[in-house]
Amino acid sequence: MTITPNEYRPVPTEVIKKQKAFFQSGASRELAFRMQQLRQLERAIDKWENELLRALELDLGKCRQEAYMTEVGLLRAELAHIMKNLPSWVQTRKVRTPCLYPGARSLIYPEPLGQVLIISPWNYPVYLALTPLLGAMAAGNCTVIKPSELAPHSSAVLQALIQDSFPEEYIAVFEGGAEMSSELLEQPFDHIFFTGGSTVGKLVMQAAARQLTPMTLELGGKSPCLVDQDINIEYTARRIIWGKFLNAGQTCVAPDYLLLQREIKEPLLKKMGEVLLKFYGANPRQSTDYARIISEGHFQRLEALLVDGRILYGGEAVREERYIAPTIMDRIAPDSPLLQEEIFGPLLPILEFGDLEEAIQFVNERPKPLALYFFSRNRKRQEQVLKRSSSGGVCINDTLSHISSPYLPFGGVGESGMGSYHGRASFELFSHKKSVLHQSLSFDIPLKYPPYRIPLQALKKLLRILQA
C-alpha cells in the first residue's frame, strides 16, 4: 500500500466543533457503537500492519520482529483485552447506601469525558499513539491524536490509517511540529493525554491549566536497576541487556543506570559482555536486530556523553547512520549528565554499592522514577526495596515486562508522571465516575427539615448511628 501526501489539512477549531456536535448527539456513548469502532480499529491494524512495520523501520531502524513485539503485537493484545471486558466495565455499579437515606439506592455510573487530545512521542510512535486511543474509544469519547514529527513515516501512516477508518468528527489526526501542538492545546478539550519528556510536559500542563483541563502525564526519569549478589547471573545479564538496548535504549522505562552489589560486579559485567556478543554479534552495527537513534540532535547529545566515563563495551558512534553501539560504562563522575539526566539511549552507566540500604538511599535522593528494577532471589530484600522506595512501577528479576500486562496500571509518580492506563485503568482514566443517589418518593422523613426540634446531643448520637 502506498502512502500518498494528503492534500486535505483539517483545521483544529473546525474539527473540534464537529467532534463536540457528534459527542453531544450521544452516538459514541452506546456500547454497541464502542464495540463496533474497536472492531473497526482491529481491522484497520490488520490492513495497515505492513505499512506500520515499514514506517518503524524507516524512523527507528527497528526490525520487523522487534517492531511487532514491542508495538503492533502489544497493541493487538491490549485491544483484545479491552473488547473482551468492556461490556462488564460499562455497567452501572451498585454501592452501599448509608442508613441515613432509607429507601435510597447508590450507584456509580461511568460516562465518557467528551473530547480527548492525545499527544504521542517518537520512540514507540505506533503503540504510544494508539494504546491511549483504545481507552478513549472504550470509554465513549471523541479523540484527536497529535503524533510526533520526529517519526514522520509513522506519523504519516497513522494519519492515513485513521482517516481511512474513521470520520474526523469521531477520531482525527493532526500532523505537525510544536506549532500544531500549541494550536491544539488552545482548544477546549475535556482531557489531555501526553507522553514525552518532563520539559515539554510542564509546558503542556501550563497550557491545560489555563482552561482547567484535566490531564495525564506519562513522562520518564532515571529508572534504576539494582542487583544484589543472590541472582542467576545468566538470566540477569540477558534481561538487563535486553531491557536496556531494546530500541537502542530509547524506551521511557529502560534501565537508566545499574547499581551493582560490589561482590557481583565483575562476574556480572563479564556475563553482560558475553550476552551483548550473543545478541548483536561482534559488530552490532551490522546487526539487523539493533535500532538507530531517532534524529541528528539526539545523536549529538548521546555522542557527547561517551566521554563521561570509562567504556567497558561498545562506544562506537557513526553519525551518518545515527548509530551508537550498545555501550556499558563505569567510573562515572558524580556531576556527569549520565547521572543527572535521563539518558534515553544505548549508554548504561555502572555504579556499585556495599549494603542494599545504601543503594536504596541513592535512589531515594533523586526524583521518583517511572520504573525500578531489582534482581535478587532474596524475598526479604525484595520486600525491603518495595517498602523503602517509590516509583511508578516495579519489576523484580526482569525489566520492562510489567508494562505489557493489561492487569497492571502503568504510570508515573512525582516527576515521572501522573495518572495511569492499560487495561481497565485506561477505560477508567477516560471515564467520569458519576455518583448517583436514587431516592424513593414513597415516603419522607421530616426530621431533616426546619424547624429543628431535636436536641443537638441527640442529633449527634443519631447521625453516628445512621451514617455507619
VEXDREN-2710 file (C-alpha; in Angstrom, 1 decimal):
% VEXDREN-2710
k/r/px/py/pz
1/MET/0.0/0.0/0.0
2/THR/1.4/3.4/-1.0
3/ILE/1.1/6.3/1.4
4/THR/0.4/9.4/-0.7
5/PRO/0.6/13.0/0.6
6/ASN/-2.8/14.1/1.9
7/GLU/-4.0/17.3/0.3
8/TYR/-6.7/17.8/3.0
9/ARG/-5.4/19.6/6.0
10/PRO/-8.0/19.7/8.8
11/VAL/-8.3/22.9/10.9
12/PRO/-8.3/22.2/14.7
13/THR/-11.2/24.6/15.5
14/GLU/-13.4/23.1/12.8
15/VAL/-12.7/19.5/13.8
16/ILE/-13.2/20.2/17.4
17/LYS/-16.6/21.8/16.7
18/LYS/-17.6/18.7/14.6
19/GLN/-16.5/16.4/17.4
20/LYS/-18.3/18.3/20.0
21/ALA/-21.5/18.1/18.0
22/PHE/-21.0/14.4/17.4
23/PHE/-20.4/13.7/21.0
24/GLN/-23.5/15.7/22.1
25/SER/-25.6/13.5/19.7
26/GLY/-24.9/10.7/22.1
27/ALA/-23.8/8.2/19.4
28/SER/-20.4/7.5/20.9
29/ARG/-22.0/6.6/24.3
30/GLU/-23.7/3.4/23.2
31/LEU/-21.9/0.2/24.0
32/ALA/-22.7/-1.2/20.5
33/PHE/-21.1/1.8/18.9
34/ARG/-17.9/1.5/21.0
35/MET/-17.6/-2.2/20.2
36/GLN/-18.2/-1.6/16.5
37/GLN/-15.5/1.1/16.4
38/LEU/-13.0/-1.1/18.3
39/ARG/-13.5/-3.9/15.8
40/GLN/-13.0/-1.3/13.0
41/LEU/-9.7/-0.4/14.5
42/GLU/-8.8/-4.1/14.7
43/ARG/-9.5/-4.4/11.0
44/ALA/-7.5/-1.2/10.3
45/ILE/-4.5/-2.6/12.1
46/ASP/-4.7/-5.8/10.0
47/LYS/-5.0/-3.7/6.8
48/TRP/-2.1/-1.3/7.6
49/GLU/0.2/-3.7/9.5
50/ASN/2.9/-3.9/6.8
51/GLU/2.9/-0.1/6.4
52/LEU/3.2/0.4/10.2
53/LEU/6.1/-2.1/10.4
54/ARG/7.8/-0.4/7.4
55/ALA/7.4/3.0/8.9
56/LEU/9.0/1.9/12.2
57/GLU/11.9/0.5/10.2
58/LEU/12.4/3.8/8.4
59/ASP/12.0/6.0/11.5
60/LEU/14.0/4.0/14.1
61/GLY/15.7/1.2/12.2
62/LYS/13.5/-1.4/14.0
63/CYS/13.5/-4.9/12.6
64/ARG/10.0/-6.3/11.9
65/GLN/10.2/-8.7/14.8
66/GLU/11.1/-6.1/17.3
67/ALA/8.5/-3.6/15.8
68/TYR/5.8/-6.2/16.1
69/MET/6.8/-7.5/19.6
70/THR/7.0/-4.0/21.1
71/GLU/4.4/-2.1/19.2
72/VAL/1.8/-3.8/17.0
73/GLY/1.7/-7.1/18.9
74/LEU/1.3/-5.3/22.3
75/LEU/-1.4/-3.1/20.7
76/ARG/-3.3/-6.1/19.5
77/ALA/-3.2/-7.8/22.9
78/GLU/-4.4/-4.6/24.6
79/LEU/-7.2/-4.2/22.1
80/ALA/-8.4/-7.9/22.6
81/HIS/-8.4/-7.5/26.3
82/ILE/-10.5/-4.3/26.2
83/MET/-13.0/-5.8/23.7
84/LYS/-13.4/-8.9/25.9
85/ASN/-14.0/-6.9/29.1
86/LEU/-15.7/-3.7/28.0
87/PRO/-19.3/-5.0/28.3
88/SER/-18.7/-5.6/32.0
89/TRP/-16.8/-2.4/32.6
90/VAL/-19.6/-0.1/31.3
91/GLN/-22.2/-1.5/33.7
92/THR/-23.6/0.8/36.4
93/ARG/-22.2/-0.4/39.7
94/LYS/-24.3/-0.5/42.9
95/VAL/-22.6/0.6/46.1
96/ARG/-23.8/0.7/49.8
97/THR/-26.1/3.5/50.9
98/PRO/-25.9/4.8/54.5
99/CYS/-28.9/4.2/56.8
100/LEU/-29.3/8.0/56.8
101/TYR/-31.2/7.6/53.5
102/PRO/-33.8/4.9/53.9
103/GLY/-35.3/3.7/50.6
104/ALA/-32.4/5.1/48.5
105/ARG/-30.1/3.3/46.1
106/SER/-26.5/4.5/45.4
107/LEU/-24.9/3.9/42.0
108/ILE/-21.7/4.7/40.2
109/TYR/-22.4/5.5/36.6
110/PRO/-19.4/5.6/34.2
111/GLU/-19.7/8.1/31.4
112/PRO/-17.3/9.5/28.8
113/LEU/-15.5/12.7/29.3
114/GLY/-16.1/14.1/25.9
115/GLN/-13.2/15.1/23.7
116/VAL/-9.7/13.8/24.3
117/LEU/-6.3/15.1/23.0
118/ILE/-3.5/12.5/22.8
119/ILE/0.0/13.9/22.2
120/SER/2.2/10.9/21.5
121/PRO/6.0/10.5/21.3
122/TRP/8.5/9.3/18.7
123/ASN/10.2/6.4/20.5
124/TYR/7.2/3.9/20.2
125/PRO/5.2/6.0/17.8
126/VAL/2.5/3.5/16.9
127/TYR/2.0/1.9/20.3
128/LEU/2.0/5.1/22.3
129/ALA/-0.4/6.8/20.0
130/LEU/-2.9/4.0/19.6
131/THR/-2.9/2.4/23.1
132/PRO/-4.3/5.5/24.8
133/LEU/-6.7/5.8/21.9
134/LEU/-8.1/2.4/22.9
135/GLY/-9.0/3.7/26.3
136/ALA/-10.6/6.8/24.9
137/MET/-12.7/4.8/22.4
138/ALA/-13.7/2.2/25.0
139/ALA/-14.9/5.0/27.3
140/GLY/-17.0/6.5/24.5
141/ASN/-15.0/9.7/23.8
142/CYS/-14.1/11.5/20.6
143/THR/-10.3/11.9/20.1
144/VAL/-7.7/14.0/18.4
145/ILE/-4.2/12.5/18.0
146/LYS/-1.0/14.6/17.6
147/PRO/1.8/12.2/16.6
148/SER/5.5/13.2/16.9
149/GLU/7.0/14.9/13.9
150/LEU/10.4/13.2/14.8
151/ALA/8.9/9.9/13.5
152/PRO/7.5/11.2/10.2
153/HIS/6.9/7.9/8.5
154/SER/4.9/6.5/11.4
155/SER/3.0/9.8/11.8
156/ALA/2.0/9.7/8.1
157/VAL/0.8/6.1/8.3
158/LEU/-1.2/6.8/11.5
159/GLN/-2.8/9.7/9.8
160/ALA/-3.7/7.6/6.7
161/LEU/-4.9/4.7/8.9
162/ILE/-7.3/6.9/11.0
163/GLN/-8.6/8.9/8.0
164/ASP/-9.2/5.6/6.1
165/SER/-11.1/4.1/9.0
166/PHE/-13.0/6.8/11.0
167/PRO/-14.8/10.1/10.3
168/GLU/-12.9/13.1/11.7
169/GLU/-15.9/14.1/13.9
170/TYR/-15.0/10.9/15.8
171/ILE/-11.2/10.5/15.5
172/ALA/-8.8/12.8/13.8
173/VAL/-5.0/13.0/13.4
174/PHE/-3.1/16.3/13.2
175/GLU/0.5/16.1/11.9
176/GLY/3.0/18.9/12.5
177/GLY/5.5/20.2/15.0
178/ALA/5.4/22.4/18.1
179/GLU/3.2/24.9/16.4
180/MET/0.5/22.4/15.8
181/SER/0.8/21.2/19.4
182/SER/0.4/24.7/20.6
183/GLU/-2.6/25.3/18.4
184/LEU/-4.3/22.1/19.6
185/LEU/-3.6/23.0/23.3
186/GLU/-5.6/26.2/22.8
187/GLN/-8.7/24.1/22.1
188/PRO/-11.3/23.2/24.7
189/PHE/-10.6/19.5/25.3
190/ASP/-12.1/17.5/28.2
191/HIS/-8.9/15.6/28.8
192/ILE/-5.3/15.7/27.6
193/PHE/-3.0/12.7/27.5
194/PHE/0.7/13.5/27.0
195/THR/3.6/11.1/26.7
196/GLY/7.1/12.6/26.5
197/GLY/9.8/14.4/28.4
198/SER/9.3/16.4/31.6
199/THR/10.3/19.7/29.9
200/VAL/7.6/19.6/27.3
201/GLY/5.3/18.0/29.9
202/LYS/5.5/21.1/32.0
203/LEU/4.5/23.3/29.0
204/VAL/1.6/21.1/28.3
205/MET/0.5/21.2/31.9
206/GLN/0.7/25.0/31.8
207/ALA/-1.5/25.2/28.7
208/ALA/-4.0/22.8/30.3
209/ALA/-4.2/24.8/33.4
210/ARG/-5.3/27.9/31.5
211/GLN/-8.5/26.0/30.6
212/LEU/-8.7/23.8/33.8
213/THR/-8.4/20.8/31.5
214/PRO/-7.5/17.6/33.4
215/MET/-4.6/15.7/32.1
216/THR/-2.5/12.6/32.2
217/LEU/1.3/12.9/32.0
218/GLU/3.4/9.9/31.1
219/LEU/6.9/11.1/31.5
220/GLY/10.1/9.3/32.3
221/GLY/13.2/9.8/34.5
222/LYS/16.2/7.8/35.6
223/SER/14.9/4.3/36.2
224/PRO/17.4/2.5/38.3
225/CYS/18.3/-1.2/38.2
226/LEU/19.6/-2.7/41.5
227/VAL/21.3/-6.0/41.5
228/ASP/22.4/-7.9/44.7
229/GLN/24.7/-11.0/44.7
230/ASP/21.9/-13.5/45.2
231/ILE/21.0/-13.9/41.5
232/ASN/21.1/-16.2/38.4
233/ILE/23.9/-14.4/36.6
234/GLU/23.0/-15.7/33.1
235/TYR/19.3/-14.7/33.3
236/THR/20.0/-11.4/35.0
237/ALA/22.5/-10.4/32.3
238/ARG/20.1/-11.3/29.5
239/ARG/17.2/-9.4/30.9
240/ILE/19.2/-6.3/31.7
241/ILE/20.9/-6.2/28.3
242/TRP/17.5/-6.8/26.5
243/GLY/15.7/-4.1/28.5
244/LYS/18.4/-1.5/28.1
245/PHE/19.3/-1.9/24.4
246/LEU/15.8/-2.7/23.0
247/ASN/15.0/0.2/20.6
248/ALA/18.6/1.4/21.1
249/GLY/17.8/2.4/24.6
250/GLN/15.1/4.8/23.5
251/THR/12.5/3.5/26.0
252/CYS/11.0/5.5/28.8
253/VAL/11.3/2.6/31.2
254/ALA/14.7/1.3/30.1
255/PRO/17.2/0.8/32.9
256/ASP/18.9/4.1/33.1
257/TYR/21.8/3.0/35.3
258/LEU/22.9/-0.1/37.2
259/LEU/23.6/-0.2/40.9
260/LEU/25.5/-3.5/41.4
261/GLN/26.5/-5.0/44.7
262/ARG/30.2/-4.9/44.9
263/GLU/30.7/-8.7/45.1
264/ILE/28.7/-9.4/41.9
265/LYS/30.1/-6.5/39.8
266/GLU/32.9/-8.2/37.9
267/PRO/31.2/-11.6/37.2
268/LEU/28.0/-9.9/36.1
269/LEU/29.8/-7.4/33.8
270/LYS/31.7/-10.2/32.2
271/LYS/28.5/-12.1/31.5
272/MET/26.8/-9.0/30.2
273/GLY/29.7/-8.7/27.7
274/GLU/29.1/-12.3/26.6
275/VAL/25.3/-11.6/26.2
276/LEU/26.0/-8.5/24.1
277/LEU/28.1/-10.6/21.8
278/LYS/25.4/-13.2/21.6
279/PHE/22.6/-10.7/21.0
280/TYR/24.2/-8.4/18.4
281/GLY/27.4/-10.0/17.3
282/ALA/31.0/-8.7/17.3
283/ASN/29.8/-5.7/15.3
284/PRO/26.3/-4.5/16.4
285/ARG/26.4/-2.0/13.5
286/GLN/25.8/-4.9/11.2
287/SER/23.1/-6.5/13.3
288/THR/19.6/-6.3/11.7
289/ASP/18.2/-6.6/15.3
290/TYR/19.6/-3.3/16.6
291/ALA/17.8/0.0/16.1
292/ARG/19.1/3.5/15.3
293/ILE/18.9/6.9/17.1
294/ILE/15.8/8.9/16.0
295/SER/17.5/12.1/14.9
296/GLU/20.7/14.1/14.5
297/GLY/20.0/16.2/17.6
298/HIS/19.6/13.1/19.8
299/PHE/22.7/11.5/18.3
300/GLN/24.8/14.5/19.1
301/ARG/23.5/14.6/22.7
302/LEU/24.3/10.9/23.2
303/GLU/27.7/11.1/21.5
304/ALA/28.8/13.9/23.8
305/LEU/28.1/11.6/26.8
306/LEU/30.6/8.9/25.6
307/VAL/33.5/10.9/27.2
308/ASP/32.0/10.9/30.7
309/GLY/33.3/7.6/31.8
310/ARG/35.4/4.5/31.1
311/ILE/33.9/2.5/28.2
312/LEU/33.8/-1.2/29.1
313/TYR/31.9/-2.4/26.0
314/GLY/30.8/-0.5/22.9
315/GLY/31.5/3.2/22.4
316/GLU/31.4/3.4/18.6
317/ALA/29.3/6.2/17.0
318/VAL/28.6/6.7/13.3
319/ARG/26.9/10.0/12.6
320/GLU/25.7/9.3/9.1
321/GLU/23.9/6.2/10.2
322/ARG/22.7/7.7/13.6
323/TYR/24.3/4.6/15.1
324/ILE/25.6/4.4/18.6
325/ALA/26.8/0.9/19.8
326/PRO/25.3/-0.7/22.9
327/THR/27.7/0.8/25.5
328/ILE/28.5/-0.1/29.1
329/MET/30.5/2.4/31.1
330/ASP/31.8/2.8/34.6
331/ARG/33.9/5.3/36.6
332/ILE/31.3/8.0/36.1
333/ALA/31.9/11.4/37.7
334/PRO/29.1/12.3/40.2
335/ASP/28.3/15.5/38.3
336/SER/28.2/13.8/34.9
337/PRO/25.0/14.3/32.8
338/LEU/24.9/10.5/32.7
339/LEU/23.9/10.6/36.4
340/GLN/21.8/13.8/36.3
341/GLU/19.6/13.5/33.2
342/GLU/17.6/10.7/31.6
343/ILE/19.9/9.1/29.0
344/PHE/17.3/7.8/26.6
345/GLY/19.8/6.0/24.5
346/PRO/22.2/2.9/24.5
347/LEU/24.6/4.0/27.2
348/LEU/24.5/2.1/30.5
349/PRO/26.4/3.6/33.5
350/ILE/27.6/1.2/36.2
351/LEU/27.7/2.1/39.9
352/GLU/28.4/-0.1/42.8
353/PHE/27.2/-0.4/46.4
354/GLY/28.1/-2.4/49.5
355/ASP/24.9/-2.6/51.5
356/LEU/21.4/-2.6/49.9
357/GLU/20.2/0.2/52.1
358/GLU/23.0/2.4/50.6
359/ALA/21.6/1.7/47.1
360/ILE/18.0/2.5/48.2
361/GLN/19.2/5.7/49.7
362/PHE/20.9/6.7/46.5
363/VAL/17.6/6.1/44.6
364/ASN/15.6/8.0/47.2
365/GLU/17.8/11.1/47.0
366/ARG/16.7/11.6/43.4
367/PRO/13.3/12.2/41.7
368/LYS/10.9/9.3/41.8
369/PRO/11.5/7.2/38.7
370/LEU/8.9/5.8/36.2
371/ALA/10.3/2.3/36.8
372/LEU/12.5/0.5/39.3
373/TYR/14.2/-2.9/38.7
374/PHE/15.6/-5.2/41.4
375/PHE/17.3/-8.5/40.8
376/SER/17.6/-10.8/43.8
377/ARG/16.3/-14.2/44.9
378/ASN/16.0/-12.9/48.5
379/ARG/12.4/-12.2/49.3
380/LYS/13.3/-10.2/52.4
381/ARG/15.4/-7.8/50.2
382/GLN/12.7/-7.7/47.6
383/GLU/10.3/-6.5/50.3
384/GLN/12.9/-4.1/51.6
385/VAL/13.1/-2.4/48.1
386/LEU/9.4/-2.3/47.7
387/LYS/8.7/-0.7/51.1
388/ARG/11.7/1.7/51.1
389/SER/11.4/3.1/47.6
390/SER/8.8/4.8/45.4
391/SER/8.4/4.5/41.7
392/GLY/5.7/4.4/39.0
393/GLY/6.1/0.6/38.7
394/VAL/8.5/-2.2/39.7
395/CYS/9.8/-5.3/38.0
396/ILE/11.6/-7.8/40.2
397/ASN/14.0/-10.1/38.4
398/ASP/13.1/-8.7/35.0
399/THR/13.0/-5.4/33.0
400/LEU/10.2/-3.7/31.0
401/SER/7.8/-6.7/31.3
402/HIS/5.5/-5.0/33.8
403/ILE/4.3/-2.5/31.2
404/SER/2.9/-5.2/28.9
405/SER/0.3/-6.5/31.3
406/PRO/-3.3/-5.2/30.9
407/TYR/-3.9/-6.1/34.5
408/LEU/-1.3/-3.7/35.8
409/PRO/-1.9/0.1/35.6
410/PHE/1.0/1.8/34.0
411/GLY/2.0/5.4/35.0
412/GLY/4.4/7.5/36.9
413/VAL/4.6/9.2/40.3
414/GLY/6.0/12.5/41.3
415/GLU/8.2/13.9/38.5
416/SER/7.8/10.7/36.4
417/GLY/4.2/11.5/35.7
418/MET/0.6/11.5/36.9
419/GLY/-2.3/9.1/36.1
420/SER/-2.1/5.6/34.8
421/TYR/-3.6/3.5/32.0
422/HIS/-3.6/0.0/30.3
423/GLY/-6.5/-2.4/30.5
424/ARG/-9.3/-1.4/32.8
425/ALA/-7.2/1.5/34.0
426/SER/-7.4/3.0/30.5
427/PHE/-11.2/2.8/30.5
428/GLU/-11.4/4.4/33.9
429/LEU/-8.9/7.1/33.0
430/PHE/-11.1/8.4/30.2
431/SER/-14.4/8.0/32.1
432/HIS/-16.1/10.1/34.7
433/LYS/-17.4/8.1/37.6
434/LYS/-20.7/9.8/38.1
435/SER/-22.2/9.3/41.6
436/VAL/-26.0/8.8/41.6
437/LEU/-28.2/8.6/44.7
438/HIS/-31.7/7.4/43.7
439/GLN/-34.2/8.3/46.5
440/SER/-37.7/6.9/46.9
441/LEU/-40.8/9.1/46.7
442/SER/-42.9/6.5/48.6
443/PHE/-42.3/8.2/52.0
444/ASP/-40.4/11.2/53.6
445/ILE/-38.6/11.8/56.8
446/PRO/-39.5/15.2/58.3
447/LEU/-36.6/15.2/60.8
448/LYS/-34.1/16.8/58.3
449/TYR/-36.3/19.8/57.7
450/PRO/-36.6/23.0/59.8
451/PRO/-37.8/24.0/62.3
452/TYR/-35.3/21.7/64.1
453/ARG/-36.8/20.3/67.3
454/ILE/-34.3/17.5/68.1
455/PRO/-31.7/18.4/70.8
456/LEU/-28.1/18.7/69.4
457/GLN/-26.7/15.9/71.6
458/ALA/-29.5/13.6/70.4
459/LEU/-28.8/14.6/66.8
460/LYS/-25.1/13.8/67.1
461/LYS/-25.9/10.4/68.5
462/LEU/-28.5/9.6/65.8
463/LEU/-26.2/10.7/63.0
464/ARG/-23.4/8.5/64.3
465/ILE/-25.7/5.5/64.1
466/LEU/-27.3/6.4/60.7
467/GLN/-24.1/7.3/58.9
468/ALA/-22.5/3.9/59.5
END
